[in-house]
Amino acid sequence: MDLVKIIIAILLPPLGVFLEVGFRGAFWLNILLTLLGYIPGIVHAVWIIAKR
């Protein structure tokens, strides 16, 4: 299941984080990072998924 979440995180980073943590602070931070730059959003999403 983590592999699927990582693939989703690469395609749409906030969705990958949402599937992992829900509407917590990490989700909102990921939306901000994705708006500032797509690559930081991907890195953050993969990190959140791999950390758990």
mmCIF file as gemmi writes it, N, C-alpha and C atoms, coordinates in Angstrom:
data_model
loop_
_atom_site.group_PDB
_atom_site.id
_atom_site.type_symbol
_atom_site.label_atom_id
_atom_site.label_alt_id
_atom_site.label_comp_id
_atom_site.label_asym_id
_atom_site.label_entity_id
_atom_site.label_seq_id
_atom_site.pdbx_PDB_ins_code
_atom_site.Cartn_x
_atom_site.Cartn_y
_atom_site.Cartn_z
_atom_site.occupancy
_atom_site.B_iso_or_equiv
_atom_site.pdbx_formal_charge
_atom_site.auth_seq_id
_atom_site.auth_asym_id
_atom_site.pdbx_PDB_model_num
ATOM 1 N N . MET Axp A 1 ? 0.826 -1.194 0 1 0 ? 1 A 1
ATOM 2 C CA . MET Axp A 1 ? 0 0 0 1 0 ? 1 A 1
ATOM 3 C C . MET Axp A 1 ? 0.869 1.256 0 1 0 ? 1 A 1
ATOM 4 N N . ASP Axp A 2 ? 2.032 1.207 0.669 1 0 ? 2 A 1
ATOM 5 C CA . ASP Axp A 2 ? 2.894 2.387 0.687 1 0 ? 2 A 1
ATOM 6 C C . ASP Axp A 2 ? 3.404 2.738 -0.699 1 0 ? 2 A 1
ATOM 7 N N . LEU Axp A 3 ? 3.643 1.753 -1.531 1 0 ? 3 A 1
ATOM 8 C CA . LEU Axp A 3 ? 4.103 2.02 -2.887 1 0 ? 3 A 1
ATOM 9 C C . LEU Axp A 3 ? 3.037 2.784 -3.67 1 0 ? 3 A 1
ATOM 10 N N . VAL Axp A 4 ? 1.79 2.414 -3.497 1 0 ? 4 A 1
ATOM 11 C CA . VAL Axp A 4 ? 0.691 3.122 -4.162 1 0 ? 4 A 1
ATOM 12 C C . VAL Axp A 4 ? 0.607 4.553 -3.66 1 0 ? 4 A 1
ATOM 13 N N . LYS Axp A 5 ? 0.761 4.754 -2.353 1 0 ? 5 A 1
ATOM 14 C CA . LYS Axp A 5 ? 0.733 6.106 -1.786 1 0 ? 5 A 1
ATOM 15 C C . LYS Axp A 5 ? 1.887 6.953 -2.31 1 0 ? 5 A 1
ATOM 16 N N . ILE Axp A 6 ? 3.046 6.363 -2.473 1 0 ? 6 A 1
ATOM 17 C CA . ILE Axp A 6 ? 4.198 7.11 -2.989 1 0 ? 6 A 1
ATOM 18 C C . ILE Axp A 6 ? 3.965 7.502 -4.444 1 0 ? 6 A 1
ATOM 19 N N . ILE Axp A 7 ? 3.395 6.605 -5.23 1 0 ? 7 A 1
ATOM 20 C CA . ILE Axp A 7 ? 3.08 6.946 -6.621 1 0 ? 7 A 1
ATOM 21 C C . ILE Axp A 7 ? 2.055 8.069 -6.677 1 0 ? 7 A 1
ATOM 22 N N . ILE Axp A 8 ? 1.041 8.006 -5.83 1 0 ? 8 A 1
ATOM 23 C CA . ILE Axp A 8 ? 0.047 9.084 -5.759 1 0 ? 8 A 1
ATOM 24 C C . ILE Axp A 8 ? 0.71 10.38 -5.317 1 0 ? 8 A 1
ATOM 25 N N . ALA Axp A 9 ? 1.65 10.285 -4.364 1 0 ? 9 A 1
ATOM 26 C CA . ALA Axp A 9 ? 2.345 11.475 -3.873 1 0 ? 9 A 1
ATOM 27 C C . ALA Axp A 9 ? 3.186 12.125 -4.962 1 0 ? 9 A 1
ATOM 28 N N . ILE Axp A 10 ? 3.721 11.338 -5.874 1 0 ? 10 A 1
ATOM 29 C CA . ILE Axp A 10 ? 4.508 11.903 -6.971 1 0 ? 10 A 1
ATOM 30 C C . ILE Axp A 10 ? 3.589 12.608 -7.965 1 0 ? 10 A 1
ATOM 31 N N . LEU Axp A 11 ? 2.441 12.027 -8.217 1 0 ? 11 A 1
ATOM 32 C CA . LEU Axp A 11 ? 1.505 12.624 -9.172 1 0 ? 11 A 1
ATOM 33 C C . LEU Axp A 11 ? 0.751 13.816 -8.583 1 0 ? 11 A 1
ATOM 34 N N . LEU Axp A 12 ? 0.301 13.681 -7.344 1 0 ? 12 A 1
ATOM 35 C CA . LEU Axp A 12 ? -0.481 14.733 -6.68 1 0 ? 12 A 1
ATOM 36 C C . LEU Axp A 12 ? -0.118 14.73 -5.192 1 0 ? 12 A 1
ATOM 37 N N . PRO Axp A 13 ? 0.914 15.489 -4.814 1 0 ? 13 A 1
ATOM 38 C CA . PRO Axp A 13 ? 1.463 15.419 -3.457 1 0 ? 13 A 1
ATOM 39 C C . PRO Axp A 13 ? 0.444 15.616 -2.322 1 0 ? 13 A 1
ATOM 40 N N . PRO Axp A 14 ? -0.457 16.609 -2.372 1 0 ? 14 A 1
ATOM 41 C CA . PRO Axp A 14 ? -1.382 16.759 -1.249 1 0 ? 14 A 1
ATOM 42 C C . PRO Axp A 14 ? -2.302 15.549 -1.044 1 0 ? 14 A 1
ATOM 43 N N . LEU Axp A 15 ? -2.671 14.873 -2.112 1 0 ? 15 A 1
ATOM 44 C CA . LEU Axp A 15 ? -3.521 13.695 -1.974 1 0 ? 15 A 1
ATOM 45 C C . LEU Axp A 15 ? -2.768 12.567 -1.269 1 0 ? 15 A 1
ATOM 46 N N . GLY Axp A 16 ? -1.514 12.387 -1.581 1 0 ? 16 A 1
ATOM 47 C CA . GLY Axp A 16 ? -0.717 11.373 -0.902 1 0 ? 16 A 1
ATOM 48 C C . GLY Axp A 16 ? -0.591 11.632 0.587 1 0 ? 16 A 1
ATOM 49 N N . VAL Axp A 17 ? -0.388 12.9 0.952 1 0 ? 17 A 1
ATOM 50 C CA . VAL Axp A 17 ? -0.289 13.256 2.374 1 0 ? 17 A 1
ATOM 51 C C . VAL Axp A 17 ? -1.652 13.106 3.043 1 0 ? 17 A 1
ATOM 52 N N . PHE Axp A 18 ? -2.716 13.486 2.362 1 0 ? 18 A 1
ATOM 53 C CA . PHE Axp A 18 ? -4.055 13.346 2.924 1 0 ? 18 A 1
ATOM 54 C C . PHE Axp A 18 ? -4.385 11.883 3.224 1 0 ? 18 A 1
ATOM 55 N N . LEU Axp A 19 ? -4.01 10.986 2.33 1 0 ? 19 A 1
ATOM 56 C CA . LEU Axp A 19 ? -4.269 9.566 2.561 1 0 ? 19 A 1
ATOM 57 C C . LEU Axp A 19 ? -3.492 9.042 3.76 1 0 ? 19 A 1
ATOM 58 N N . GLU Axp A 20 ? -2.378 9.669 4.065 1 0 ? 20 A 1
ATOM 59 C CA . GLU Axp A 20 ? -1.543 9.214 5.181 1 0 ? 20 A 1
ATOM 60 C C . GLU Axp A 20 ? -1.963 9.828 6.517 1 0 ? 20 A 1
ATOM 61 N N . VAL Axp A 21 ? -2.233 11.154 6.539 1 0 ? 21 A 1
ATOM 62 C CA . VAL Axp A 21 ? -2.466 11.823 7.831 1 0 ? 21 A 1
ATOM 63 C C . VAL Axp A 21 ? -3.831 12.502 7.948 1 0 ? 21 A 1
ATOM 64 N N . GLY Axp A 22 ? -4.571 12.634 6.882 1 0 ? 22 A 1
ATOM 65 C CA . GLY Axp A 22 ? -5.855 13.334 6.954 1 0 ? 22 A 1
ATOM 66 C C . GLY Axp A 22 ? -5.654 14.843 6.907 1 0 ? 22 A 1
ATOM 67 N N . PHE Axp A 23 ? -6.593 15.574 7.508 1 0 ? 23 A 1
ATOM 68 C CA . PHE Axp A 23 ? -6.546 17.044 7.484 1 0 ? 23 A 1
ATOM 69 C C . PHE Axp A 23 ? -5.724 17.597 8.641 1 0 ? 23 A 1
ATOM 70 N N . ARG Axp A 24 ? -4.532 17.126 8.825 1 0 ? 24 A 1
ATOM 71 C CA . ARG Axp A 24 ? -3.652 17.632 9.878 1 0 ? 24 A 1
ATOM 72 C C . ARG Axp A 24 ? -2.741 18.707 9.312 1 0 ? 24 A 1
ATOM 73 N N . GLY Axp A 25 ? -1.839 19.192 10.149 1 0 ? 25 A 1
ATOM 74 C CA . GLY Axp A 25 ? -0.926 20.249 9.748 1 0 ? 25 A 1
ATOM 75 C C . GLY Axp A 25 ? -0.037 19.893 8.575 1 0 ? 25 A 1
ATOM 76 N N . ALA Axp A 26 ? 0.37 18.633 8.499 1 0 ? 26 A 1
ATOM 77 C CA . ALA Axp A 26 ? 1.243 18.205 7.399 1 0 ? 26 A 1
ATOM 78 C C . ALA Axp A 26 ? 0.548 18.342 6.055 1 0 ? 26 A 1
ATOM 79 N N . PHE Axp A 27 ? -0.76 18.117 6.03 1 0 ? 27 A 1
ATOM 80 C CA . PHE Axp A 27 ? -1.521 18.26 4.788 1 0 ? 27 A 1
ATOM 81 C C . PHE Axp A 27 ? -1.506 19.705 4.312 1 0 ? 27 A 1
ATOM 82 N N . TRP Axp A 28 ? -1.774 20.626 5.216 1 0 ? 28 A 1
ATOM 83 C CA . TRP Axp A 28 ? -1.813 22.045 4.848 1 0 ? 28 A 1
ATOM 84 C C . TRP Axp A 28 ? -0.426 22.549 4.475 1 0 ? 28 A 1
ATOM 85 N N . LEU Axp A 29 ? 0.597 22.07 5.171 1 0 ? 29 A 1
ATOM 86 C CA . LEU Axp A 29 ? 1.974 22.435 4.819 1 0 ? 29 A 1
ATOM 87 C C . LEU Axp A 29 ? 2.317 21.93 3.427 1 0 ? 29 A 1
ATOM 88 N N . ASN Axp A 30 ? 1.849 20.734 3.1 1 0 ? 30 A 1
ATOM 89 C CA . ASN Axp A 30 ? 2.133 20.184 1.781 1 0 ? 30 A 1
ATOM 90 C C . ASN Axp A 30 ? 1.431 20.967 0.686 1 0 ? 30 A 1
ATOM 91 N N . ILE Axp A 31 ? 0.225 21.427 0.939 1 0 ? 31 A 1
ATOM 92 C CA . ILE Axp A 31 ? -0.455 22.267 -0.053 1 0 ? 31 A 1
ATOM 93 C C . ILE Axp A 31 ? 0.349 23.542 -0.286 1 0 ? 31 A 1
ATOM 94 N N . LEU Axp A 32 ? 0.824 24.152 0.783 1 0 ? 32 A 1
ATOM 95 C CA . LEU Axp A 32 ? 1.632 25.368 0.653 1 0 ? 32 A 1
ATOM 96 C C . LEU Axp A 32 ? 2.919 25.091 -0.12 1 0 ? 32 A 1
ATOM 97 N N . LEU Axp A 33 ? 3.606 24.002 0.218 1 0 ? 33 A 1
ATOM 98 C CA . LEU Axp A 33 ? 4.843 23.67 -0.493 1 0 ? 33 A 1
ATOM 99 C C . LEU Axp A 33 ? 4.583 23.356 -1.963 1 0 ? 33 A 1
ATOM 100 N N . THR Axp A 34 ? 3.472 22.697 -2.256 1 0 ? 34 A 1
ATOM 101 C CA . THR Axp A 34 ? 3.147 22.381 -3.647 1 0 ? 34 A 1
ATOM 102 C C . THR Axp A 34 ? 2.836 23.644 -4.433 1 0 ? 34 A 1
ATOM 103 N N . LEU Axp A 35 ? 2.19 24.614 -3.795 1 0 ? 35 A 1
ATOM 104 C CA . LEU Axp A 35 ? 1.905 25.884 -4.472 1 0 ? 35 A 1
ATOM 105 C C . LEU Axp A 35 ? 3.183 26.689 -4.703 1 0 ? 35 A 1
ATOM 106 N N . LEU Axp A 36 ? 4.127 26.585 -3.778 1 0 ? 36 A 1
ATOM 107 C CA . LEU Axp A 36 ? 5.39 27.316 -3.928 1 0 ? 36 A 1
ATOM 108 C C . LEU Axp A 36 ? 6.317 26.661 -4.948 1 0 ? 36 A 1
ATOM 109 N N . GLY Axp A 37 ? 6.18 25.371 -5.105 1 0 ? 37 A 1
ATOM 110 C CA . GLY Axp A 37 ? 7.004 24.634 -6.06 1 0 ? 37 A 1
ATOM 111 C C . GLY Axp A 37 ? 6.619 23.174 -6.016 1 0 ? 37 A 1
ATOM 112 N N . TYR Axp A 38 ? 6.455 22.577 -7.16 1 0 ? 38 A 1
ATOM 113 C CA . TYR Axp A 38 ? 5.97 21.203 -7.221 1 0 ? 38 A 1
ATOM 114 C C . TYR Axp A 38 ? 6.95 20.21 -6.583 1 0 ? 38 A 1
ATOM 115 N N . ILE Axp A 39 ? 8.239 20.42 -6.797 1 0 ? 39 A 1
ATOM 116 C CA . ILE Axp A 39 ? 9.259 19.501 -6.277 1 0 ? 39 A 1
ATOM 117 C C . ILE Axp A 39 ? 9.286 19.5 -4.74 1 0 ? 39 A 1
ATOM 118 N N . PRO Axp A 40 ? 9.251 20.656 -4.059 1 0 ? 40 A 1
ATOM 119 C CA . PRO Axp A 40 ? 9.204 20.596 -2.592 1 0 ? 40 A 1
ATOM 120 C C . PRO Axp A 40 ? 7.97 19.864 -2.065 1 0 ? 40 A 1
ATOM 121 N N . GLY Axp A 41 ? 6.856 19.989 -2.75 1 0 ? 41 A 1
ATOM 122 C CA . GLY Axp A 41 ? 5.653 19.265 -2.35 1 0 ? 41 A 1
ATOM 123 C C . GLY Axp A 41 ? 5.836 17.768 -2.476 1 0 ? 41 A 1
ATOM 124 N N . ILE Axp A 42 ? 6.488 17.32 -3.544 1 0 ? 42 A 1
ATOM 125 C CA . ILE Axp A 42 ? 6.741 15.891 -3.737 1 0 ? 42 A 1
ATOM 126 C C . ILE Axp A 42 ? 7.69 15.367 -2.658 1 0 ? 42 A 1
ATOM 127 N N . VAL Axp A 43 ? 8.753 16.094 -2.411 1 0 ? 43 A 1
ATOM 128 C CA . VAL Axp A 43 ? 9.735 15.655 -1.406 1 0 ? 43 A 1
ATOM 129 C C . VAL Axp A 43 ? 9.074 15.54 -0.04 1 0 ? 43 A 1
ATOM 130 N N . HIS Axp A 44 ? 8.285 16.532 0.328 1 0 ? 44 A 1
ATOM 131 C CA . HIS Axp A 44 ? 7.605 16.503 1.623 1 0 ? 44 A 1
ATOM 132 C C . HIS Axp A 44 ? 6.617 15.343 1.695 1 0 ? 44 A 1
ATOM 133 N N . ALA Axp A 45 ? 5.858 15.113 0.645 1 0 ? 45 A 1
ATOM 134 C CA . ALA Axp A 45 ? 4.872 14.034 0.642 1 0 ? 45 A 1
ATOM 135 C C . ALA Axp A 45 ? 5.531 12.669 0.773 1 0 ? 45 A 1
ATOM 136 N N . VAL Axp A 46 ? 6.604 12.445 0.026 1 0 ? 46 A 1
ATOM 137 C CA . VAL Axp A 46 ? 7.293 11.157 0.109 1 0 ? 46 A 1
ATOM 138 C C . VAL Axp A 46 ? 7.917 10.98 1.482 1 0 ? 46 A 1
ATOM 139 N N . TRP Axp A 47 ? 8.44 12.049 2.035 1 0 ? 47 A 1
ATOM 140 C CA . TRP Axp A 47 ? 9.024 11.986 3.389 1 0 ? 47 A 1
ATOM 141 C C . TRP Axp A 47 ? 7.96 11.631 4.424 1 0 ? 47 A 1
ATOM 142 N N . ILE Axp A 48 ? 6.794 12.254 4.367 1 0 ? 48 A 1
ATOM 143 C CA . ILE Axp A 48 ? 5.713 11.963 5.318 1 0 ? 48 A 1
ATOM 144 C C . ILE Axp A 48 ? 5.275 10.509 5.2 1 0 ? 48 A 1
ATOM 145 N N . ILE Axp A 49 ? 5.143 10.01 3.985 1 0 ? 49 A 1
ATOM 146 C CA . ILE Axp A 49 ? 4.696 8.629 3.785 1 0 ? 49 A 1
ATOM 147 C C . ILE Axp A 49 ? 5.769 7.645 4.25 1 0 ? 49 A 1
ATOM 148 N N . ALA Axp A 50 ? 7.028 7.919 3.943 1 0 ? 50 A 1
ATOM 149 C CA . ALA Axp A 50 ? 8.116 7.003 4.32 1 0 ? 50 A 1
ATOM 150 C C . ALA Axp A 50 ? 8.368 7.01 5.825 1 0 ? 50 A 1
ATOM 151 N N . LYS Axp A 51 ? 8.086 8.137 6.469 1 0 ? 51 A 1
ATOM 152 C CA . LYS Axp A 51 ? 8.326 8.264 7.9 1 0 ? 51 A 1
ATOM 153 C C . LYS Axp A 51 ? 7.394 7.368 8.712 1 0 ? 51 A 1
ATOM 154 N N . ARG Axp A 52 ? 6.2 7.149 8.241 1 0 ? 52 A 1
ATOM 155 C CA . ARG Axp A 52 ? 5.21 6.36 9.002 1 0 ? 52 A 1
ATOM 156 C C . ARG Axp A 52 ? 5.378 4.926 8.727 1 0 ? 52 A 1
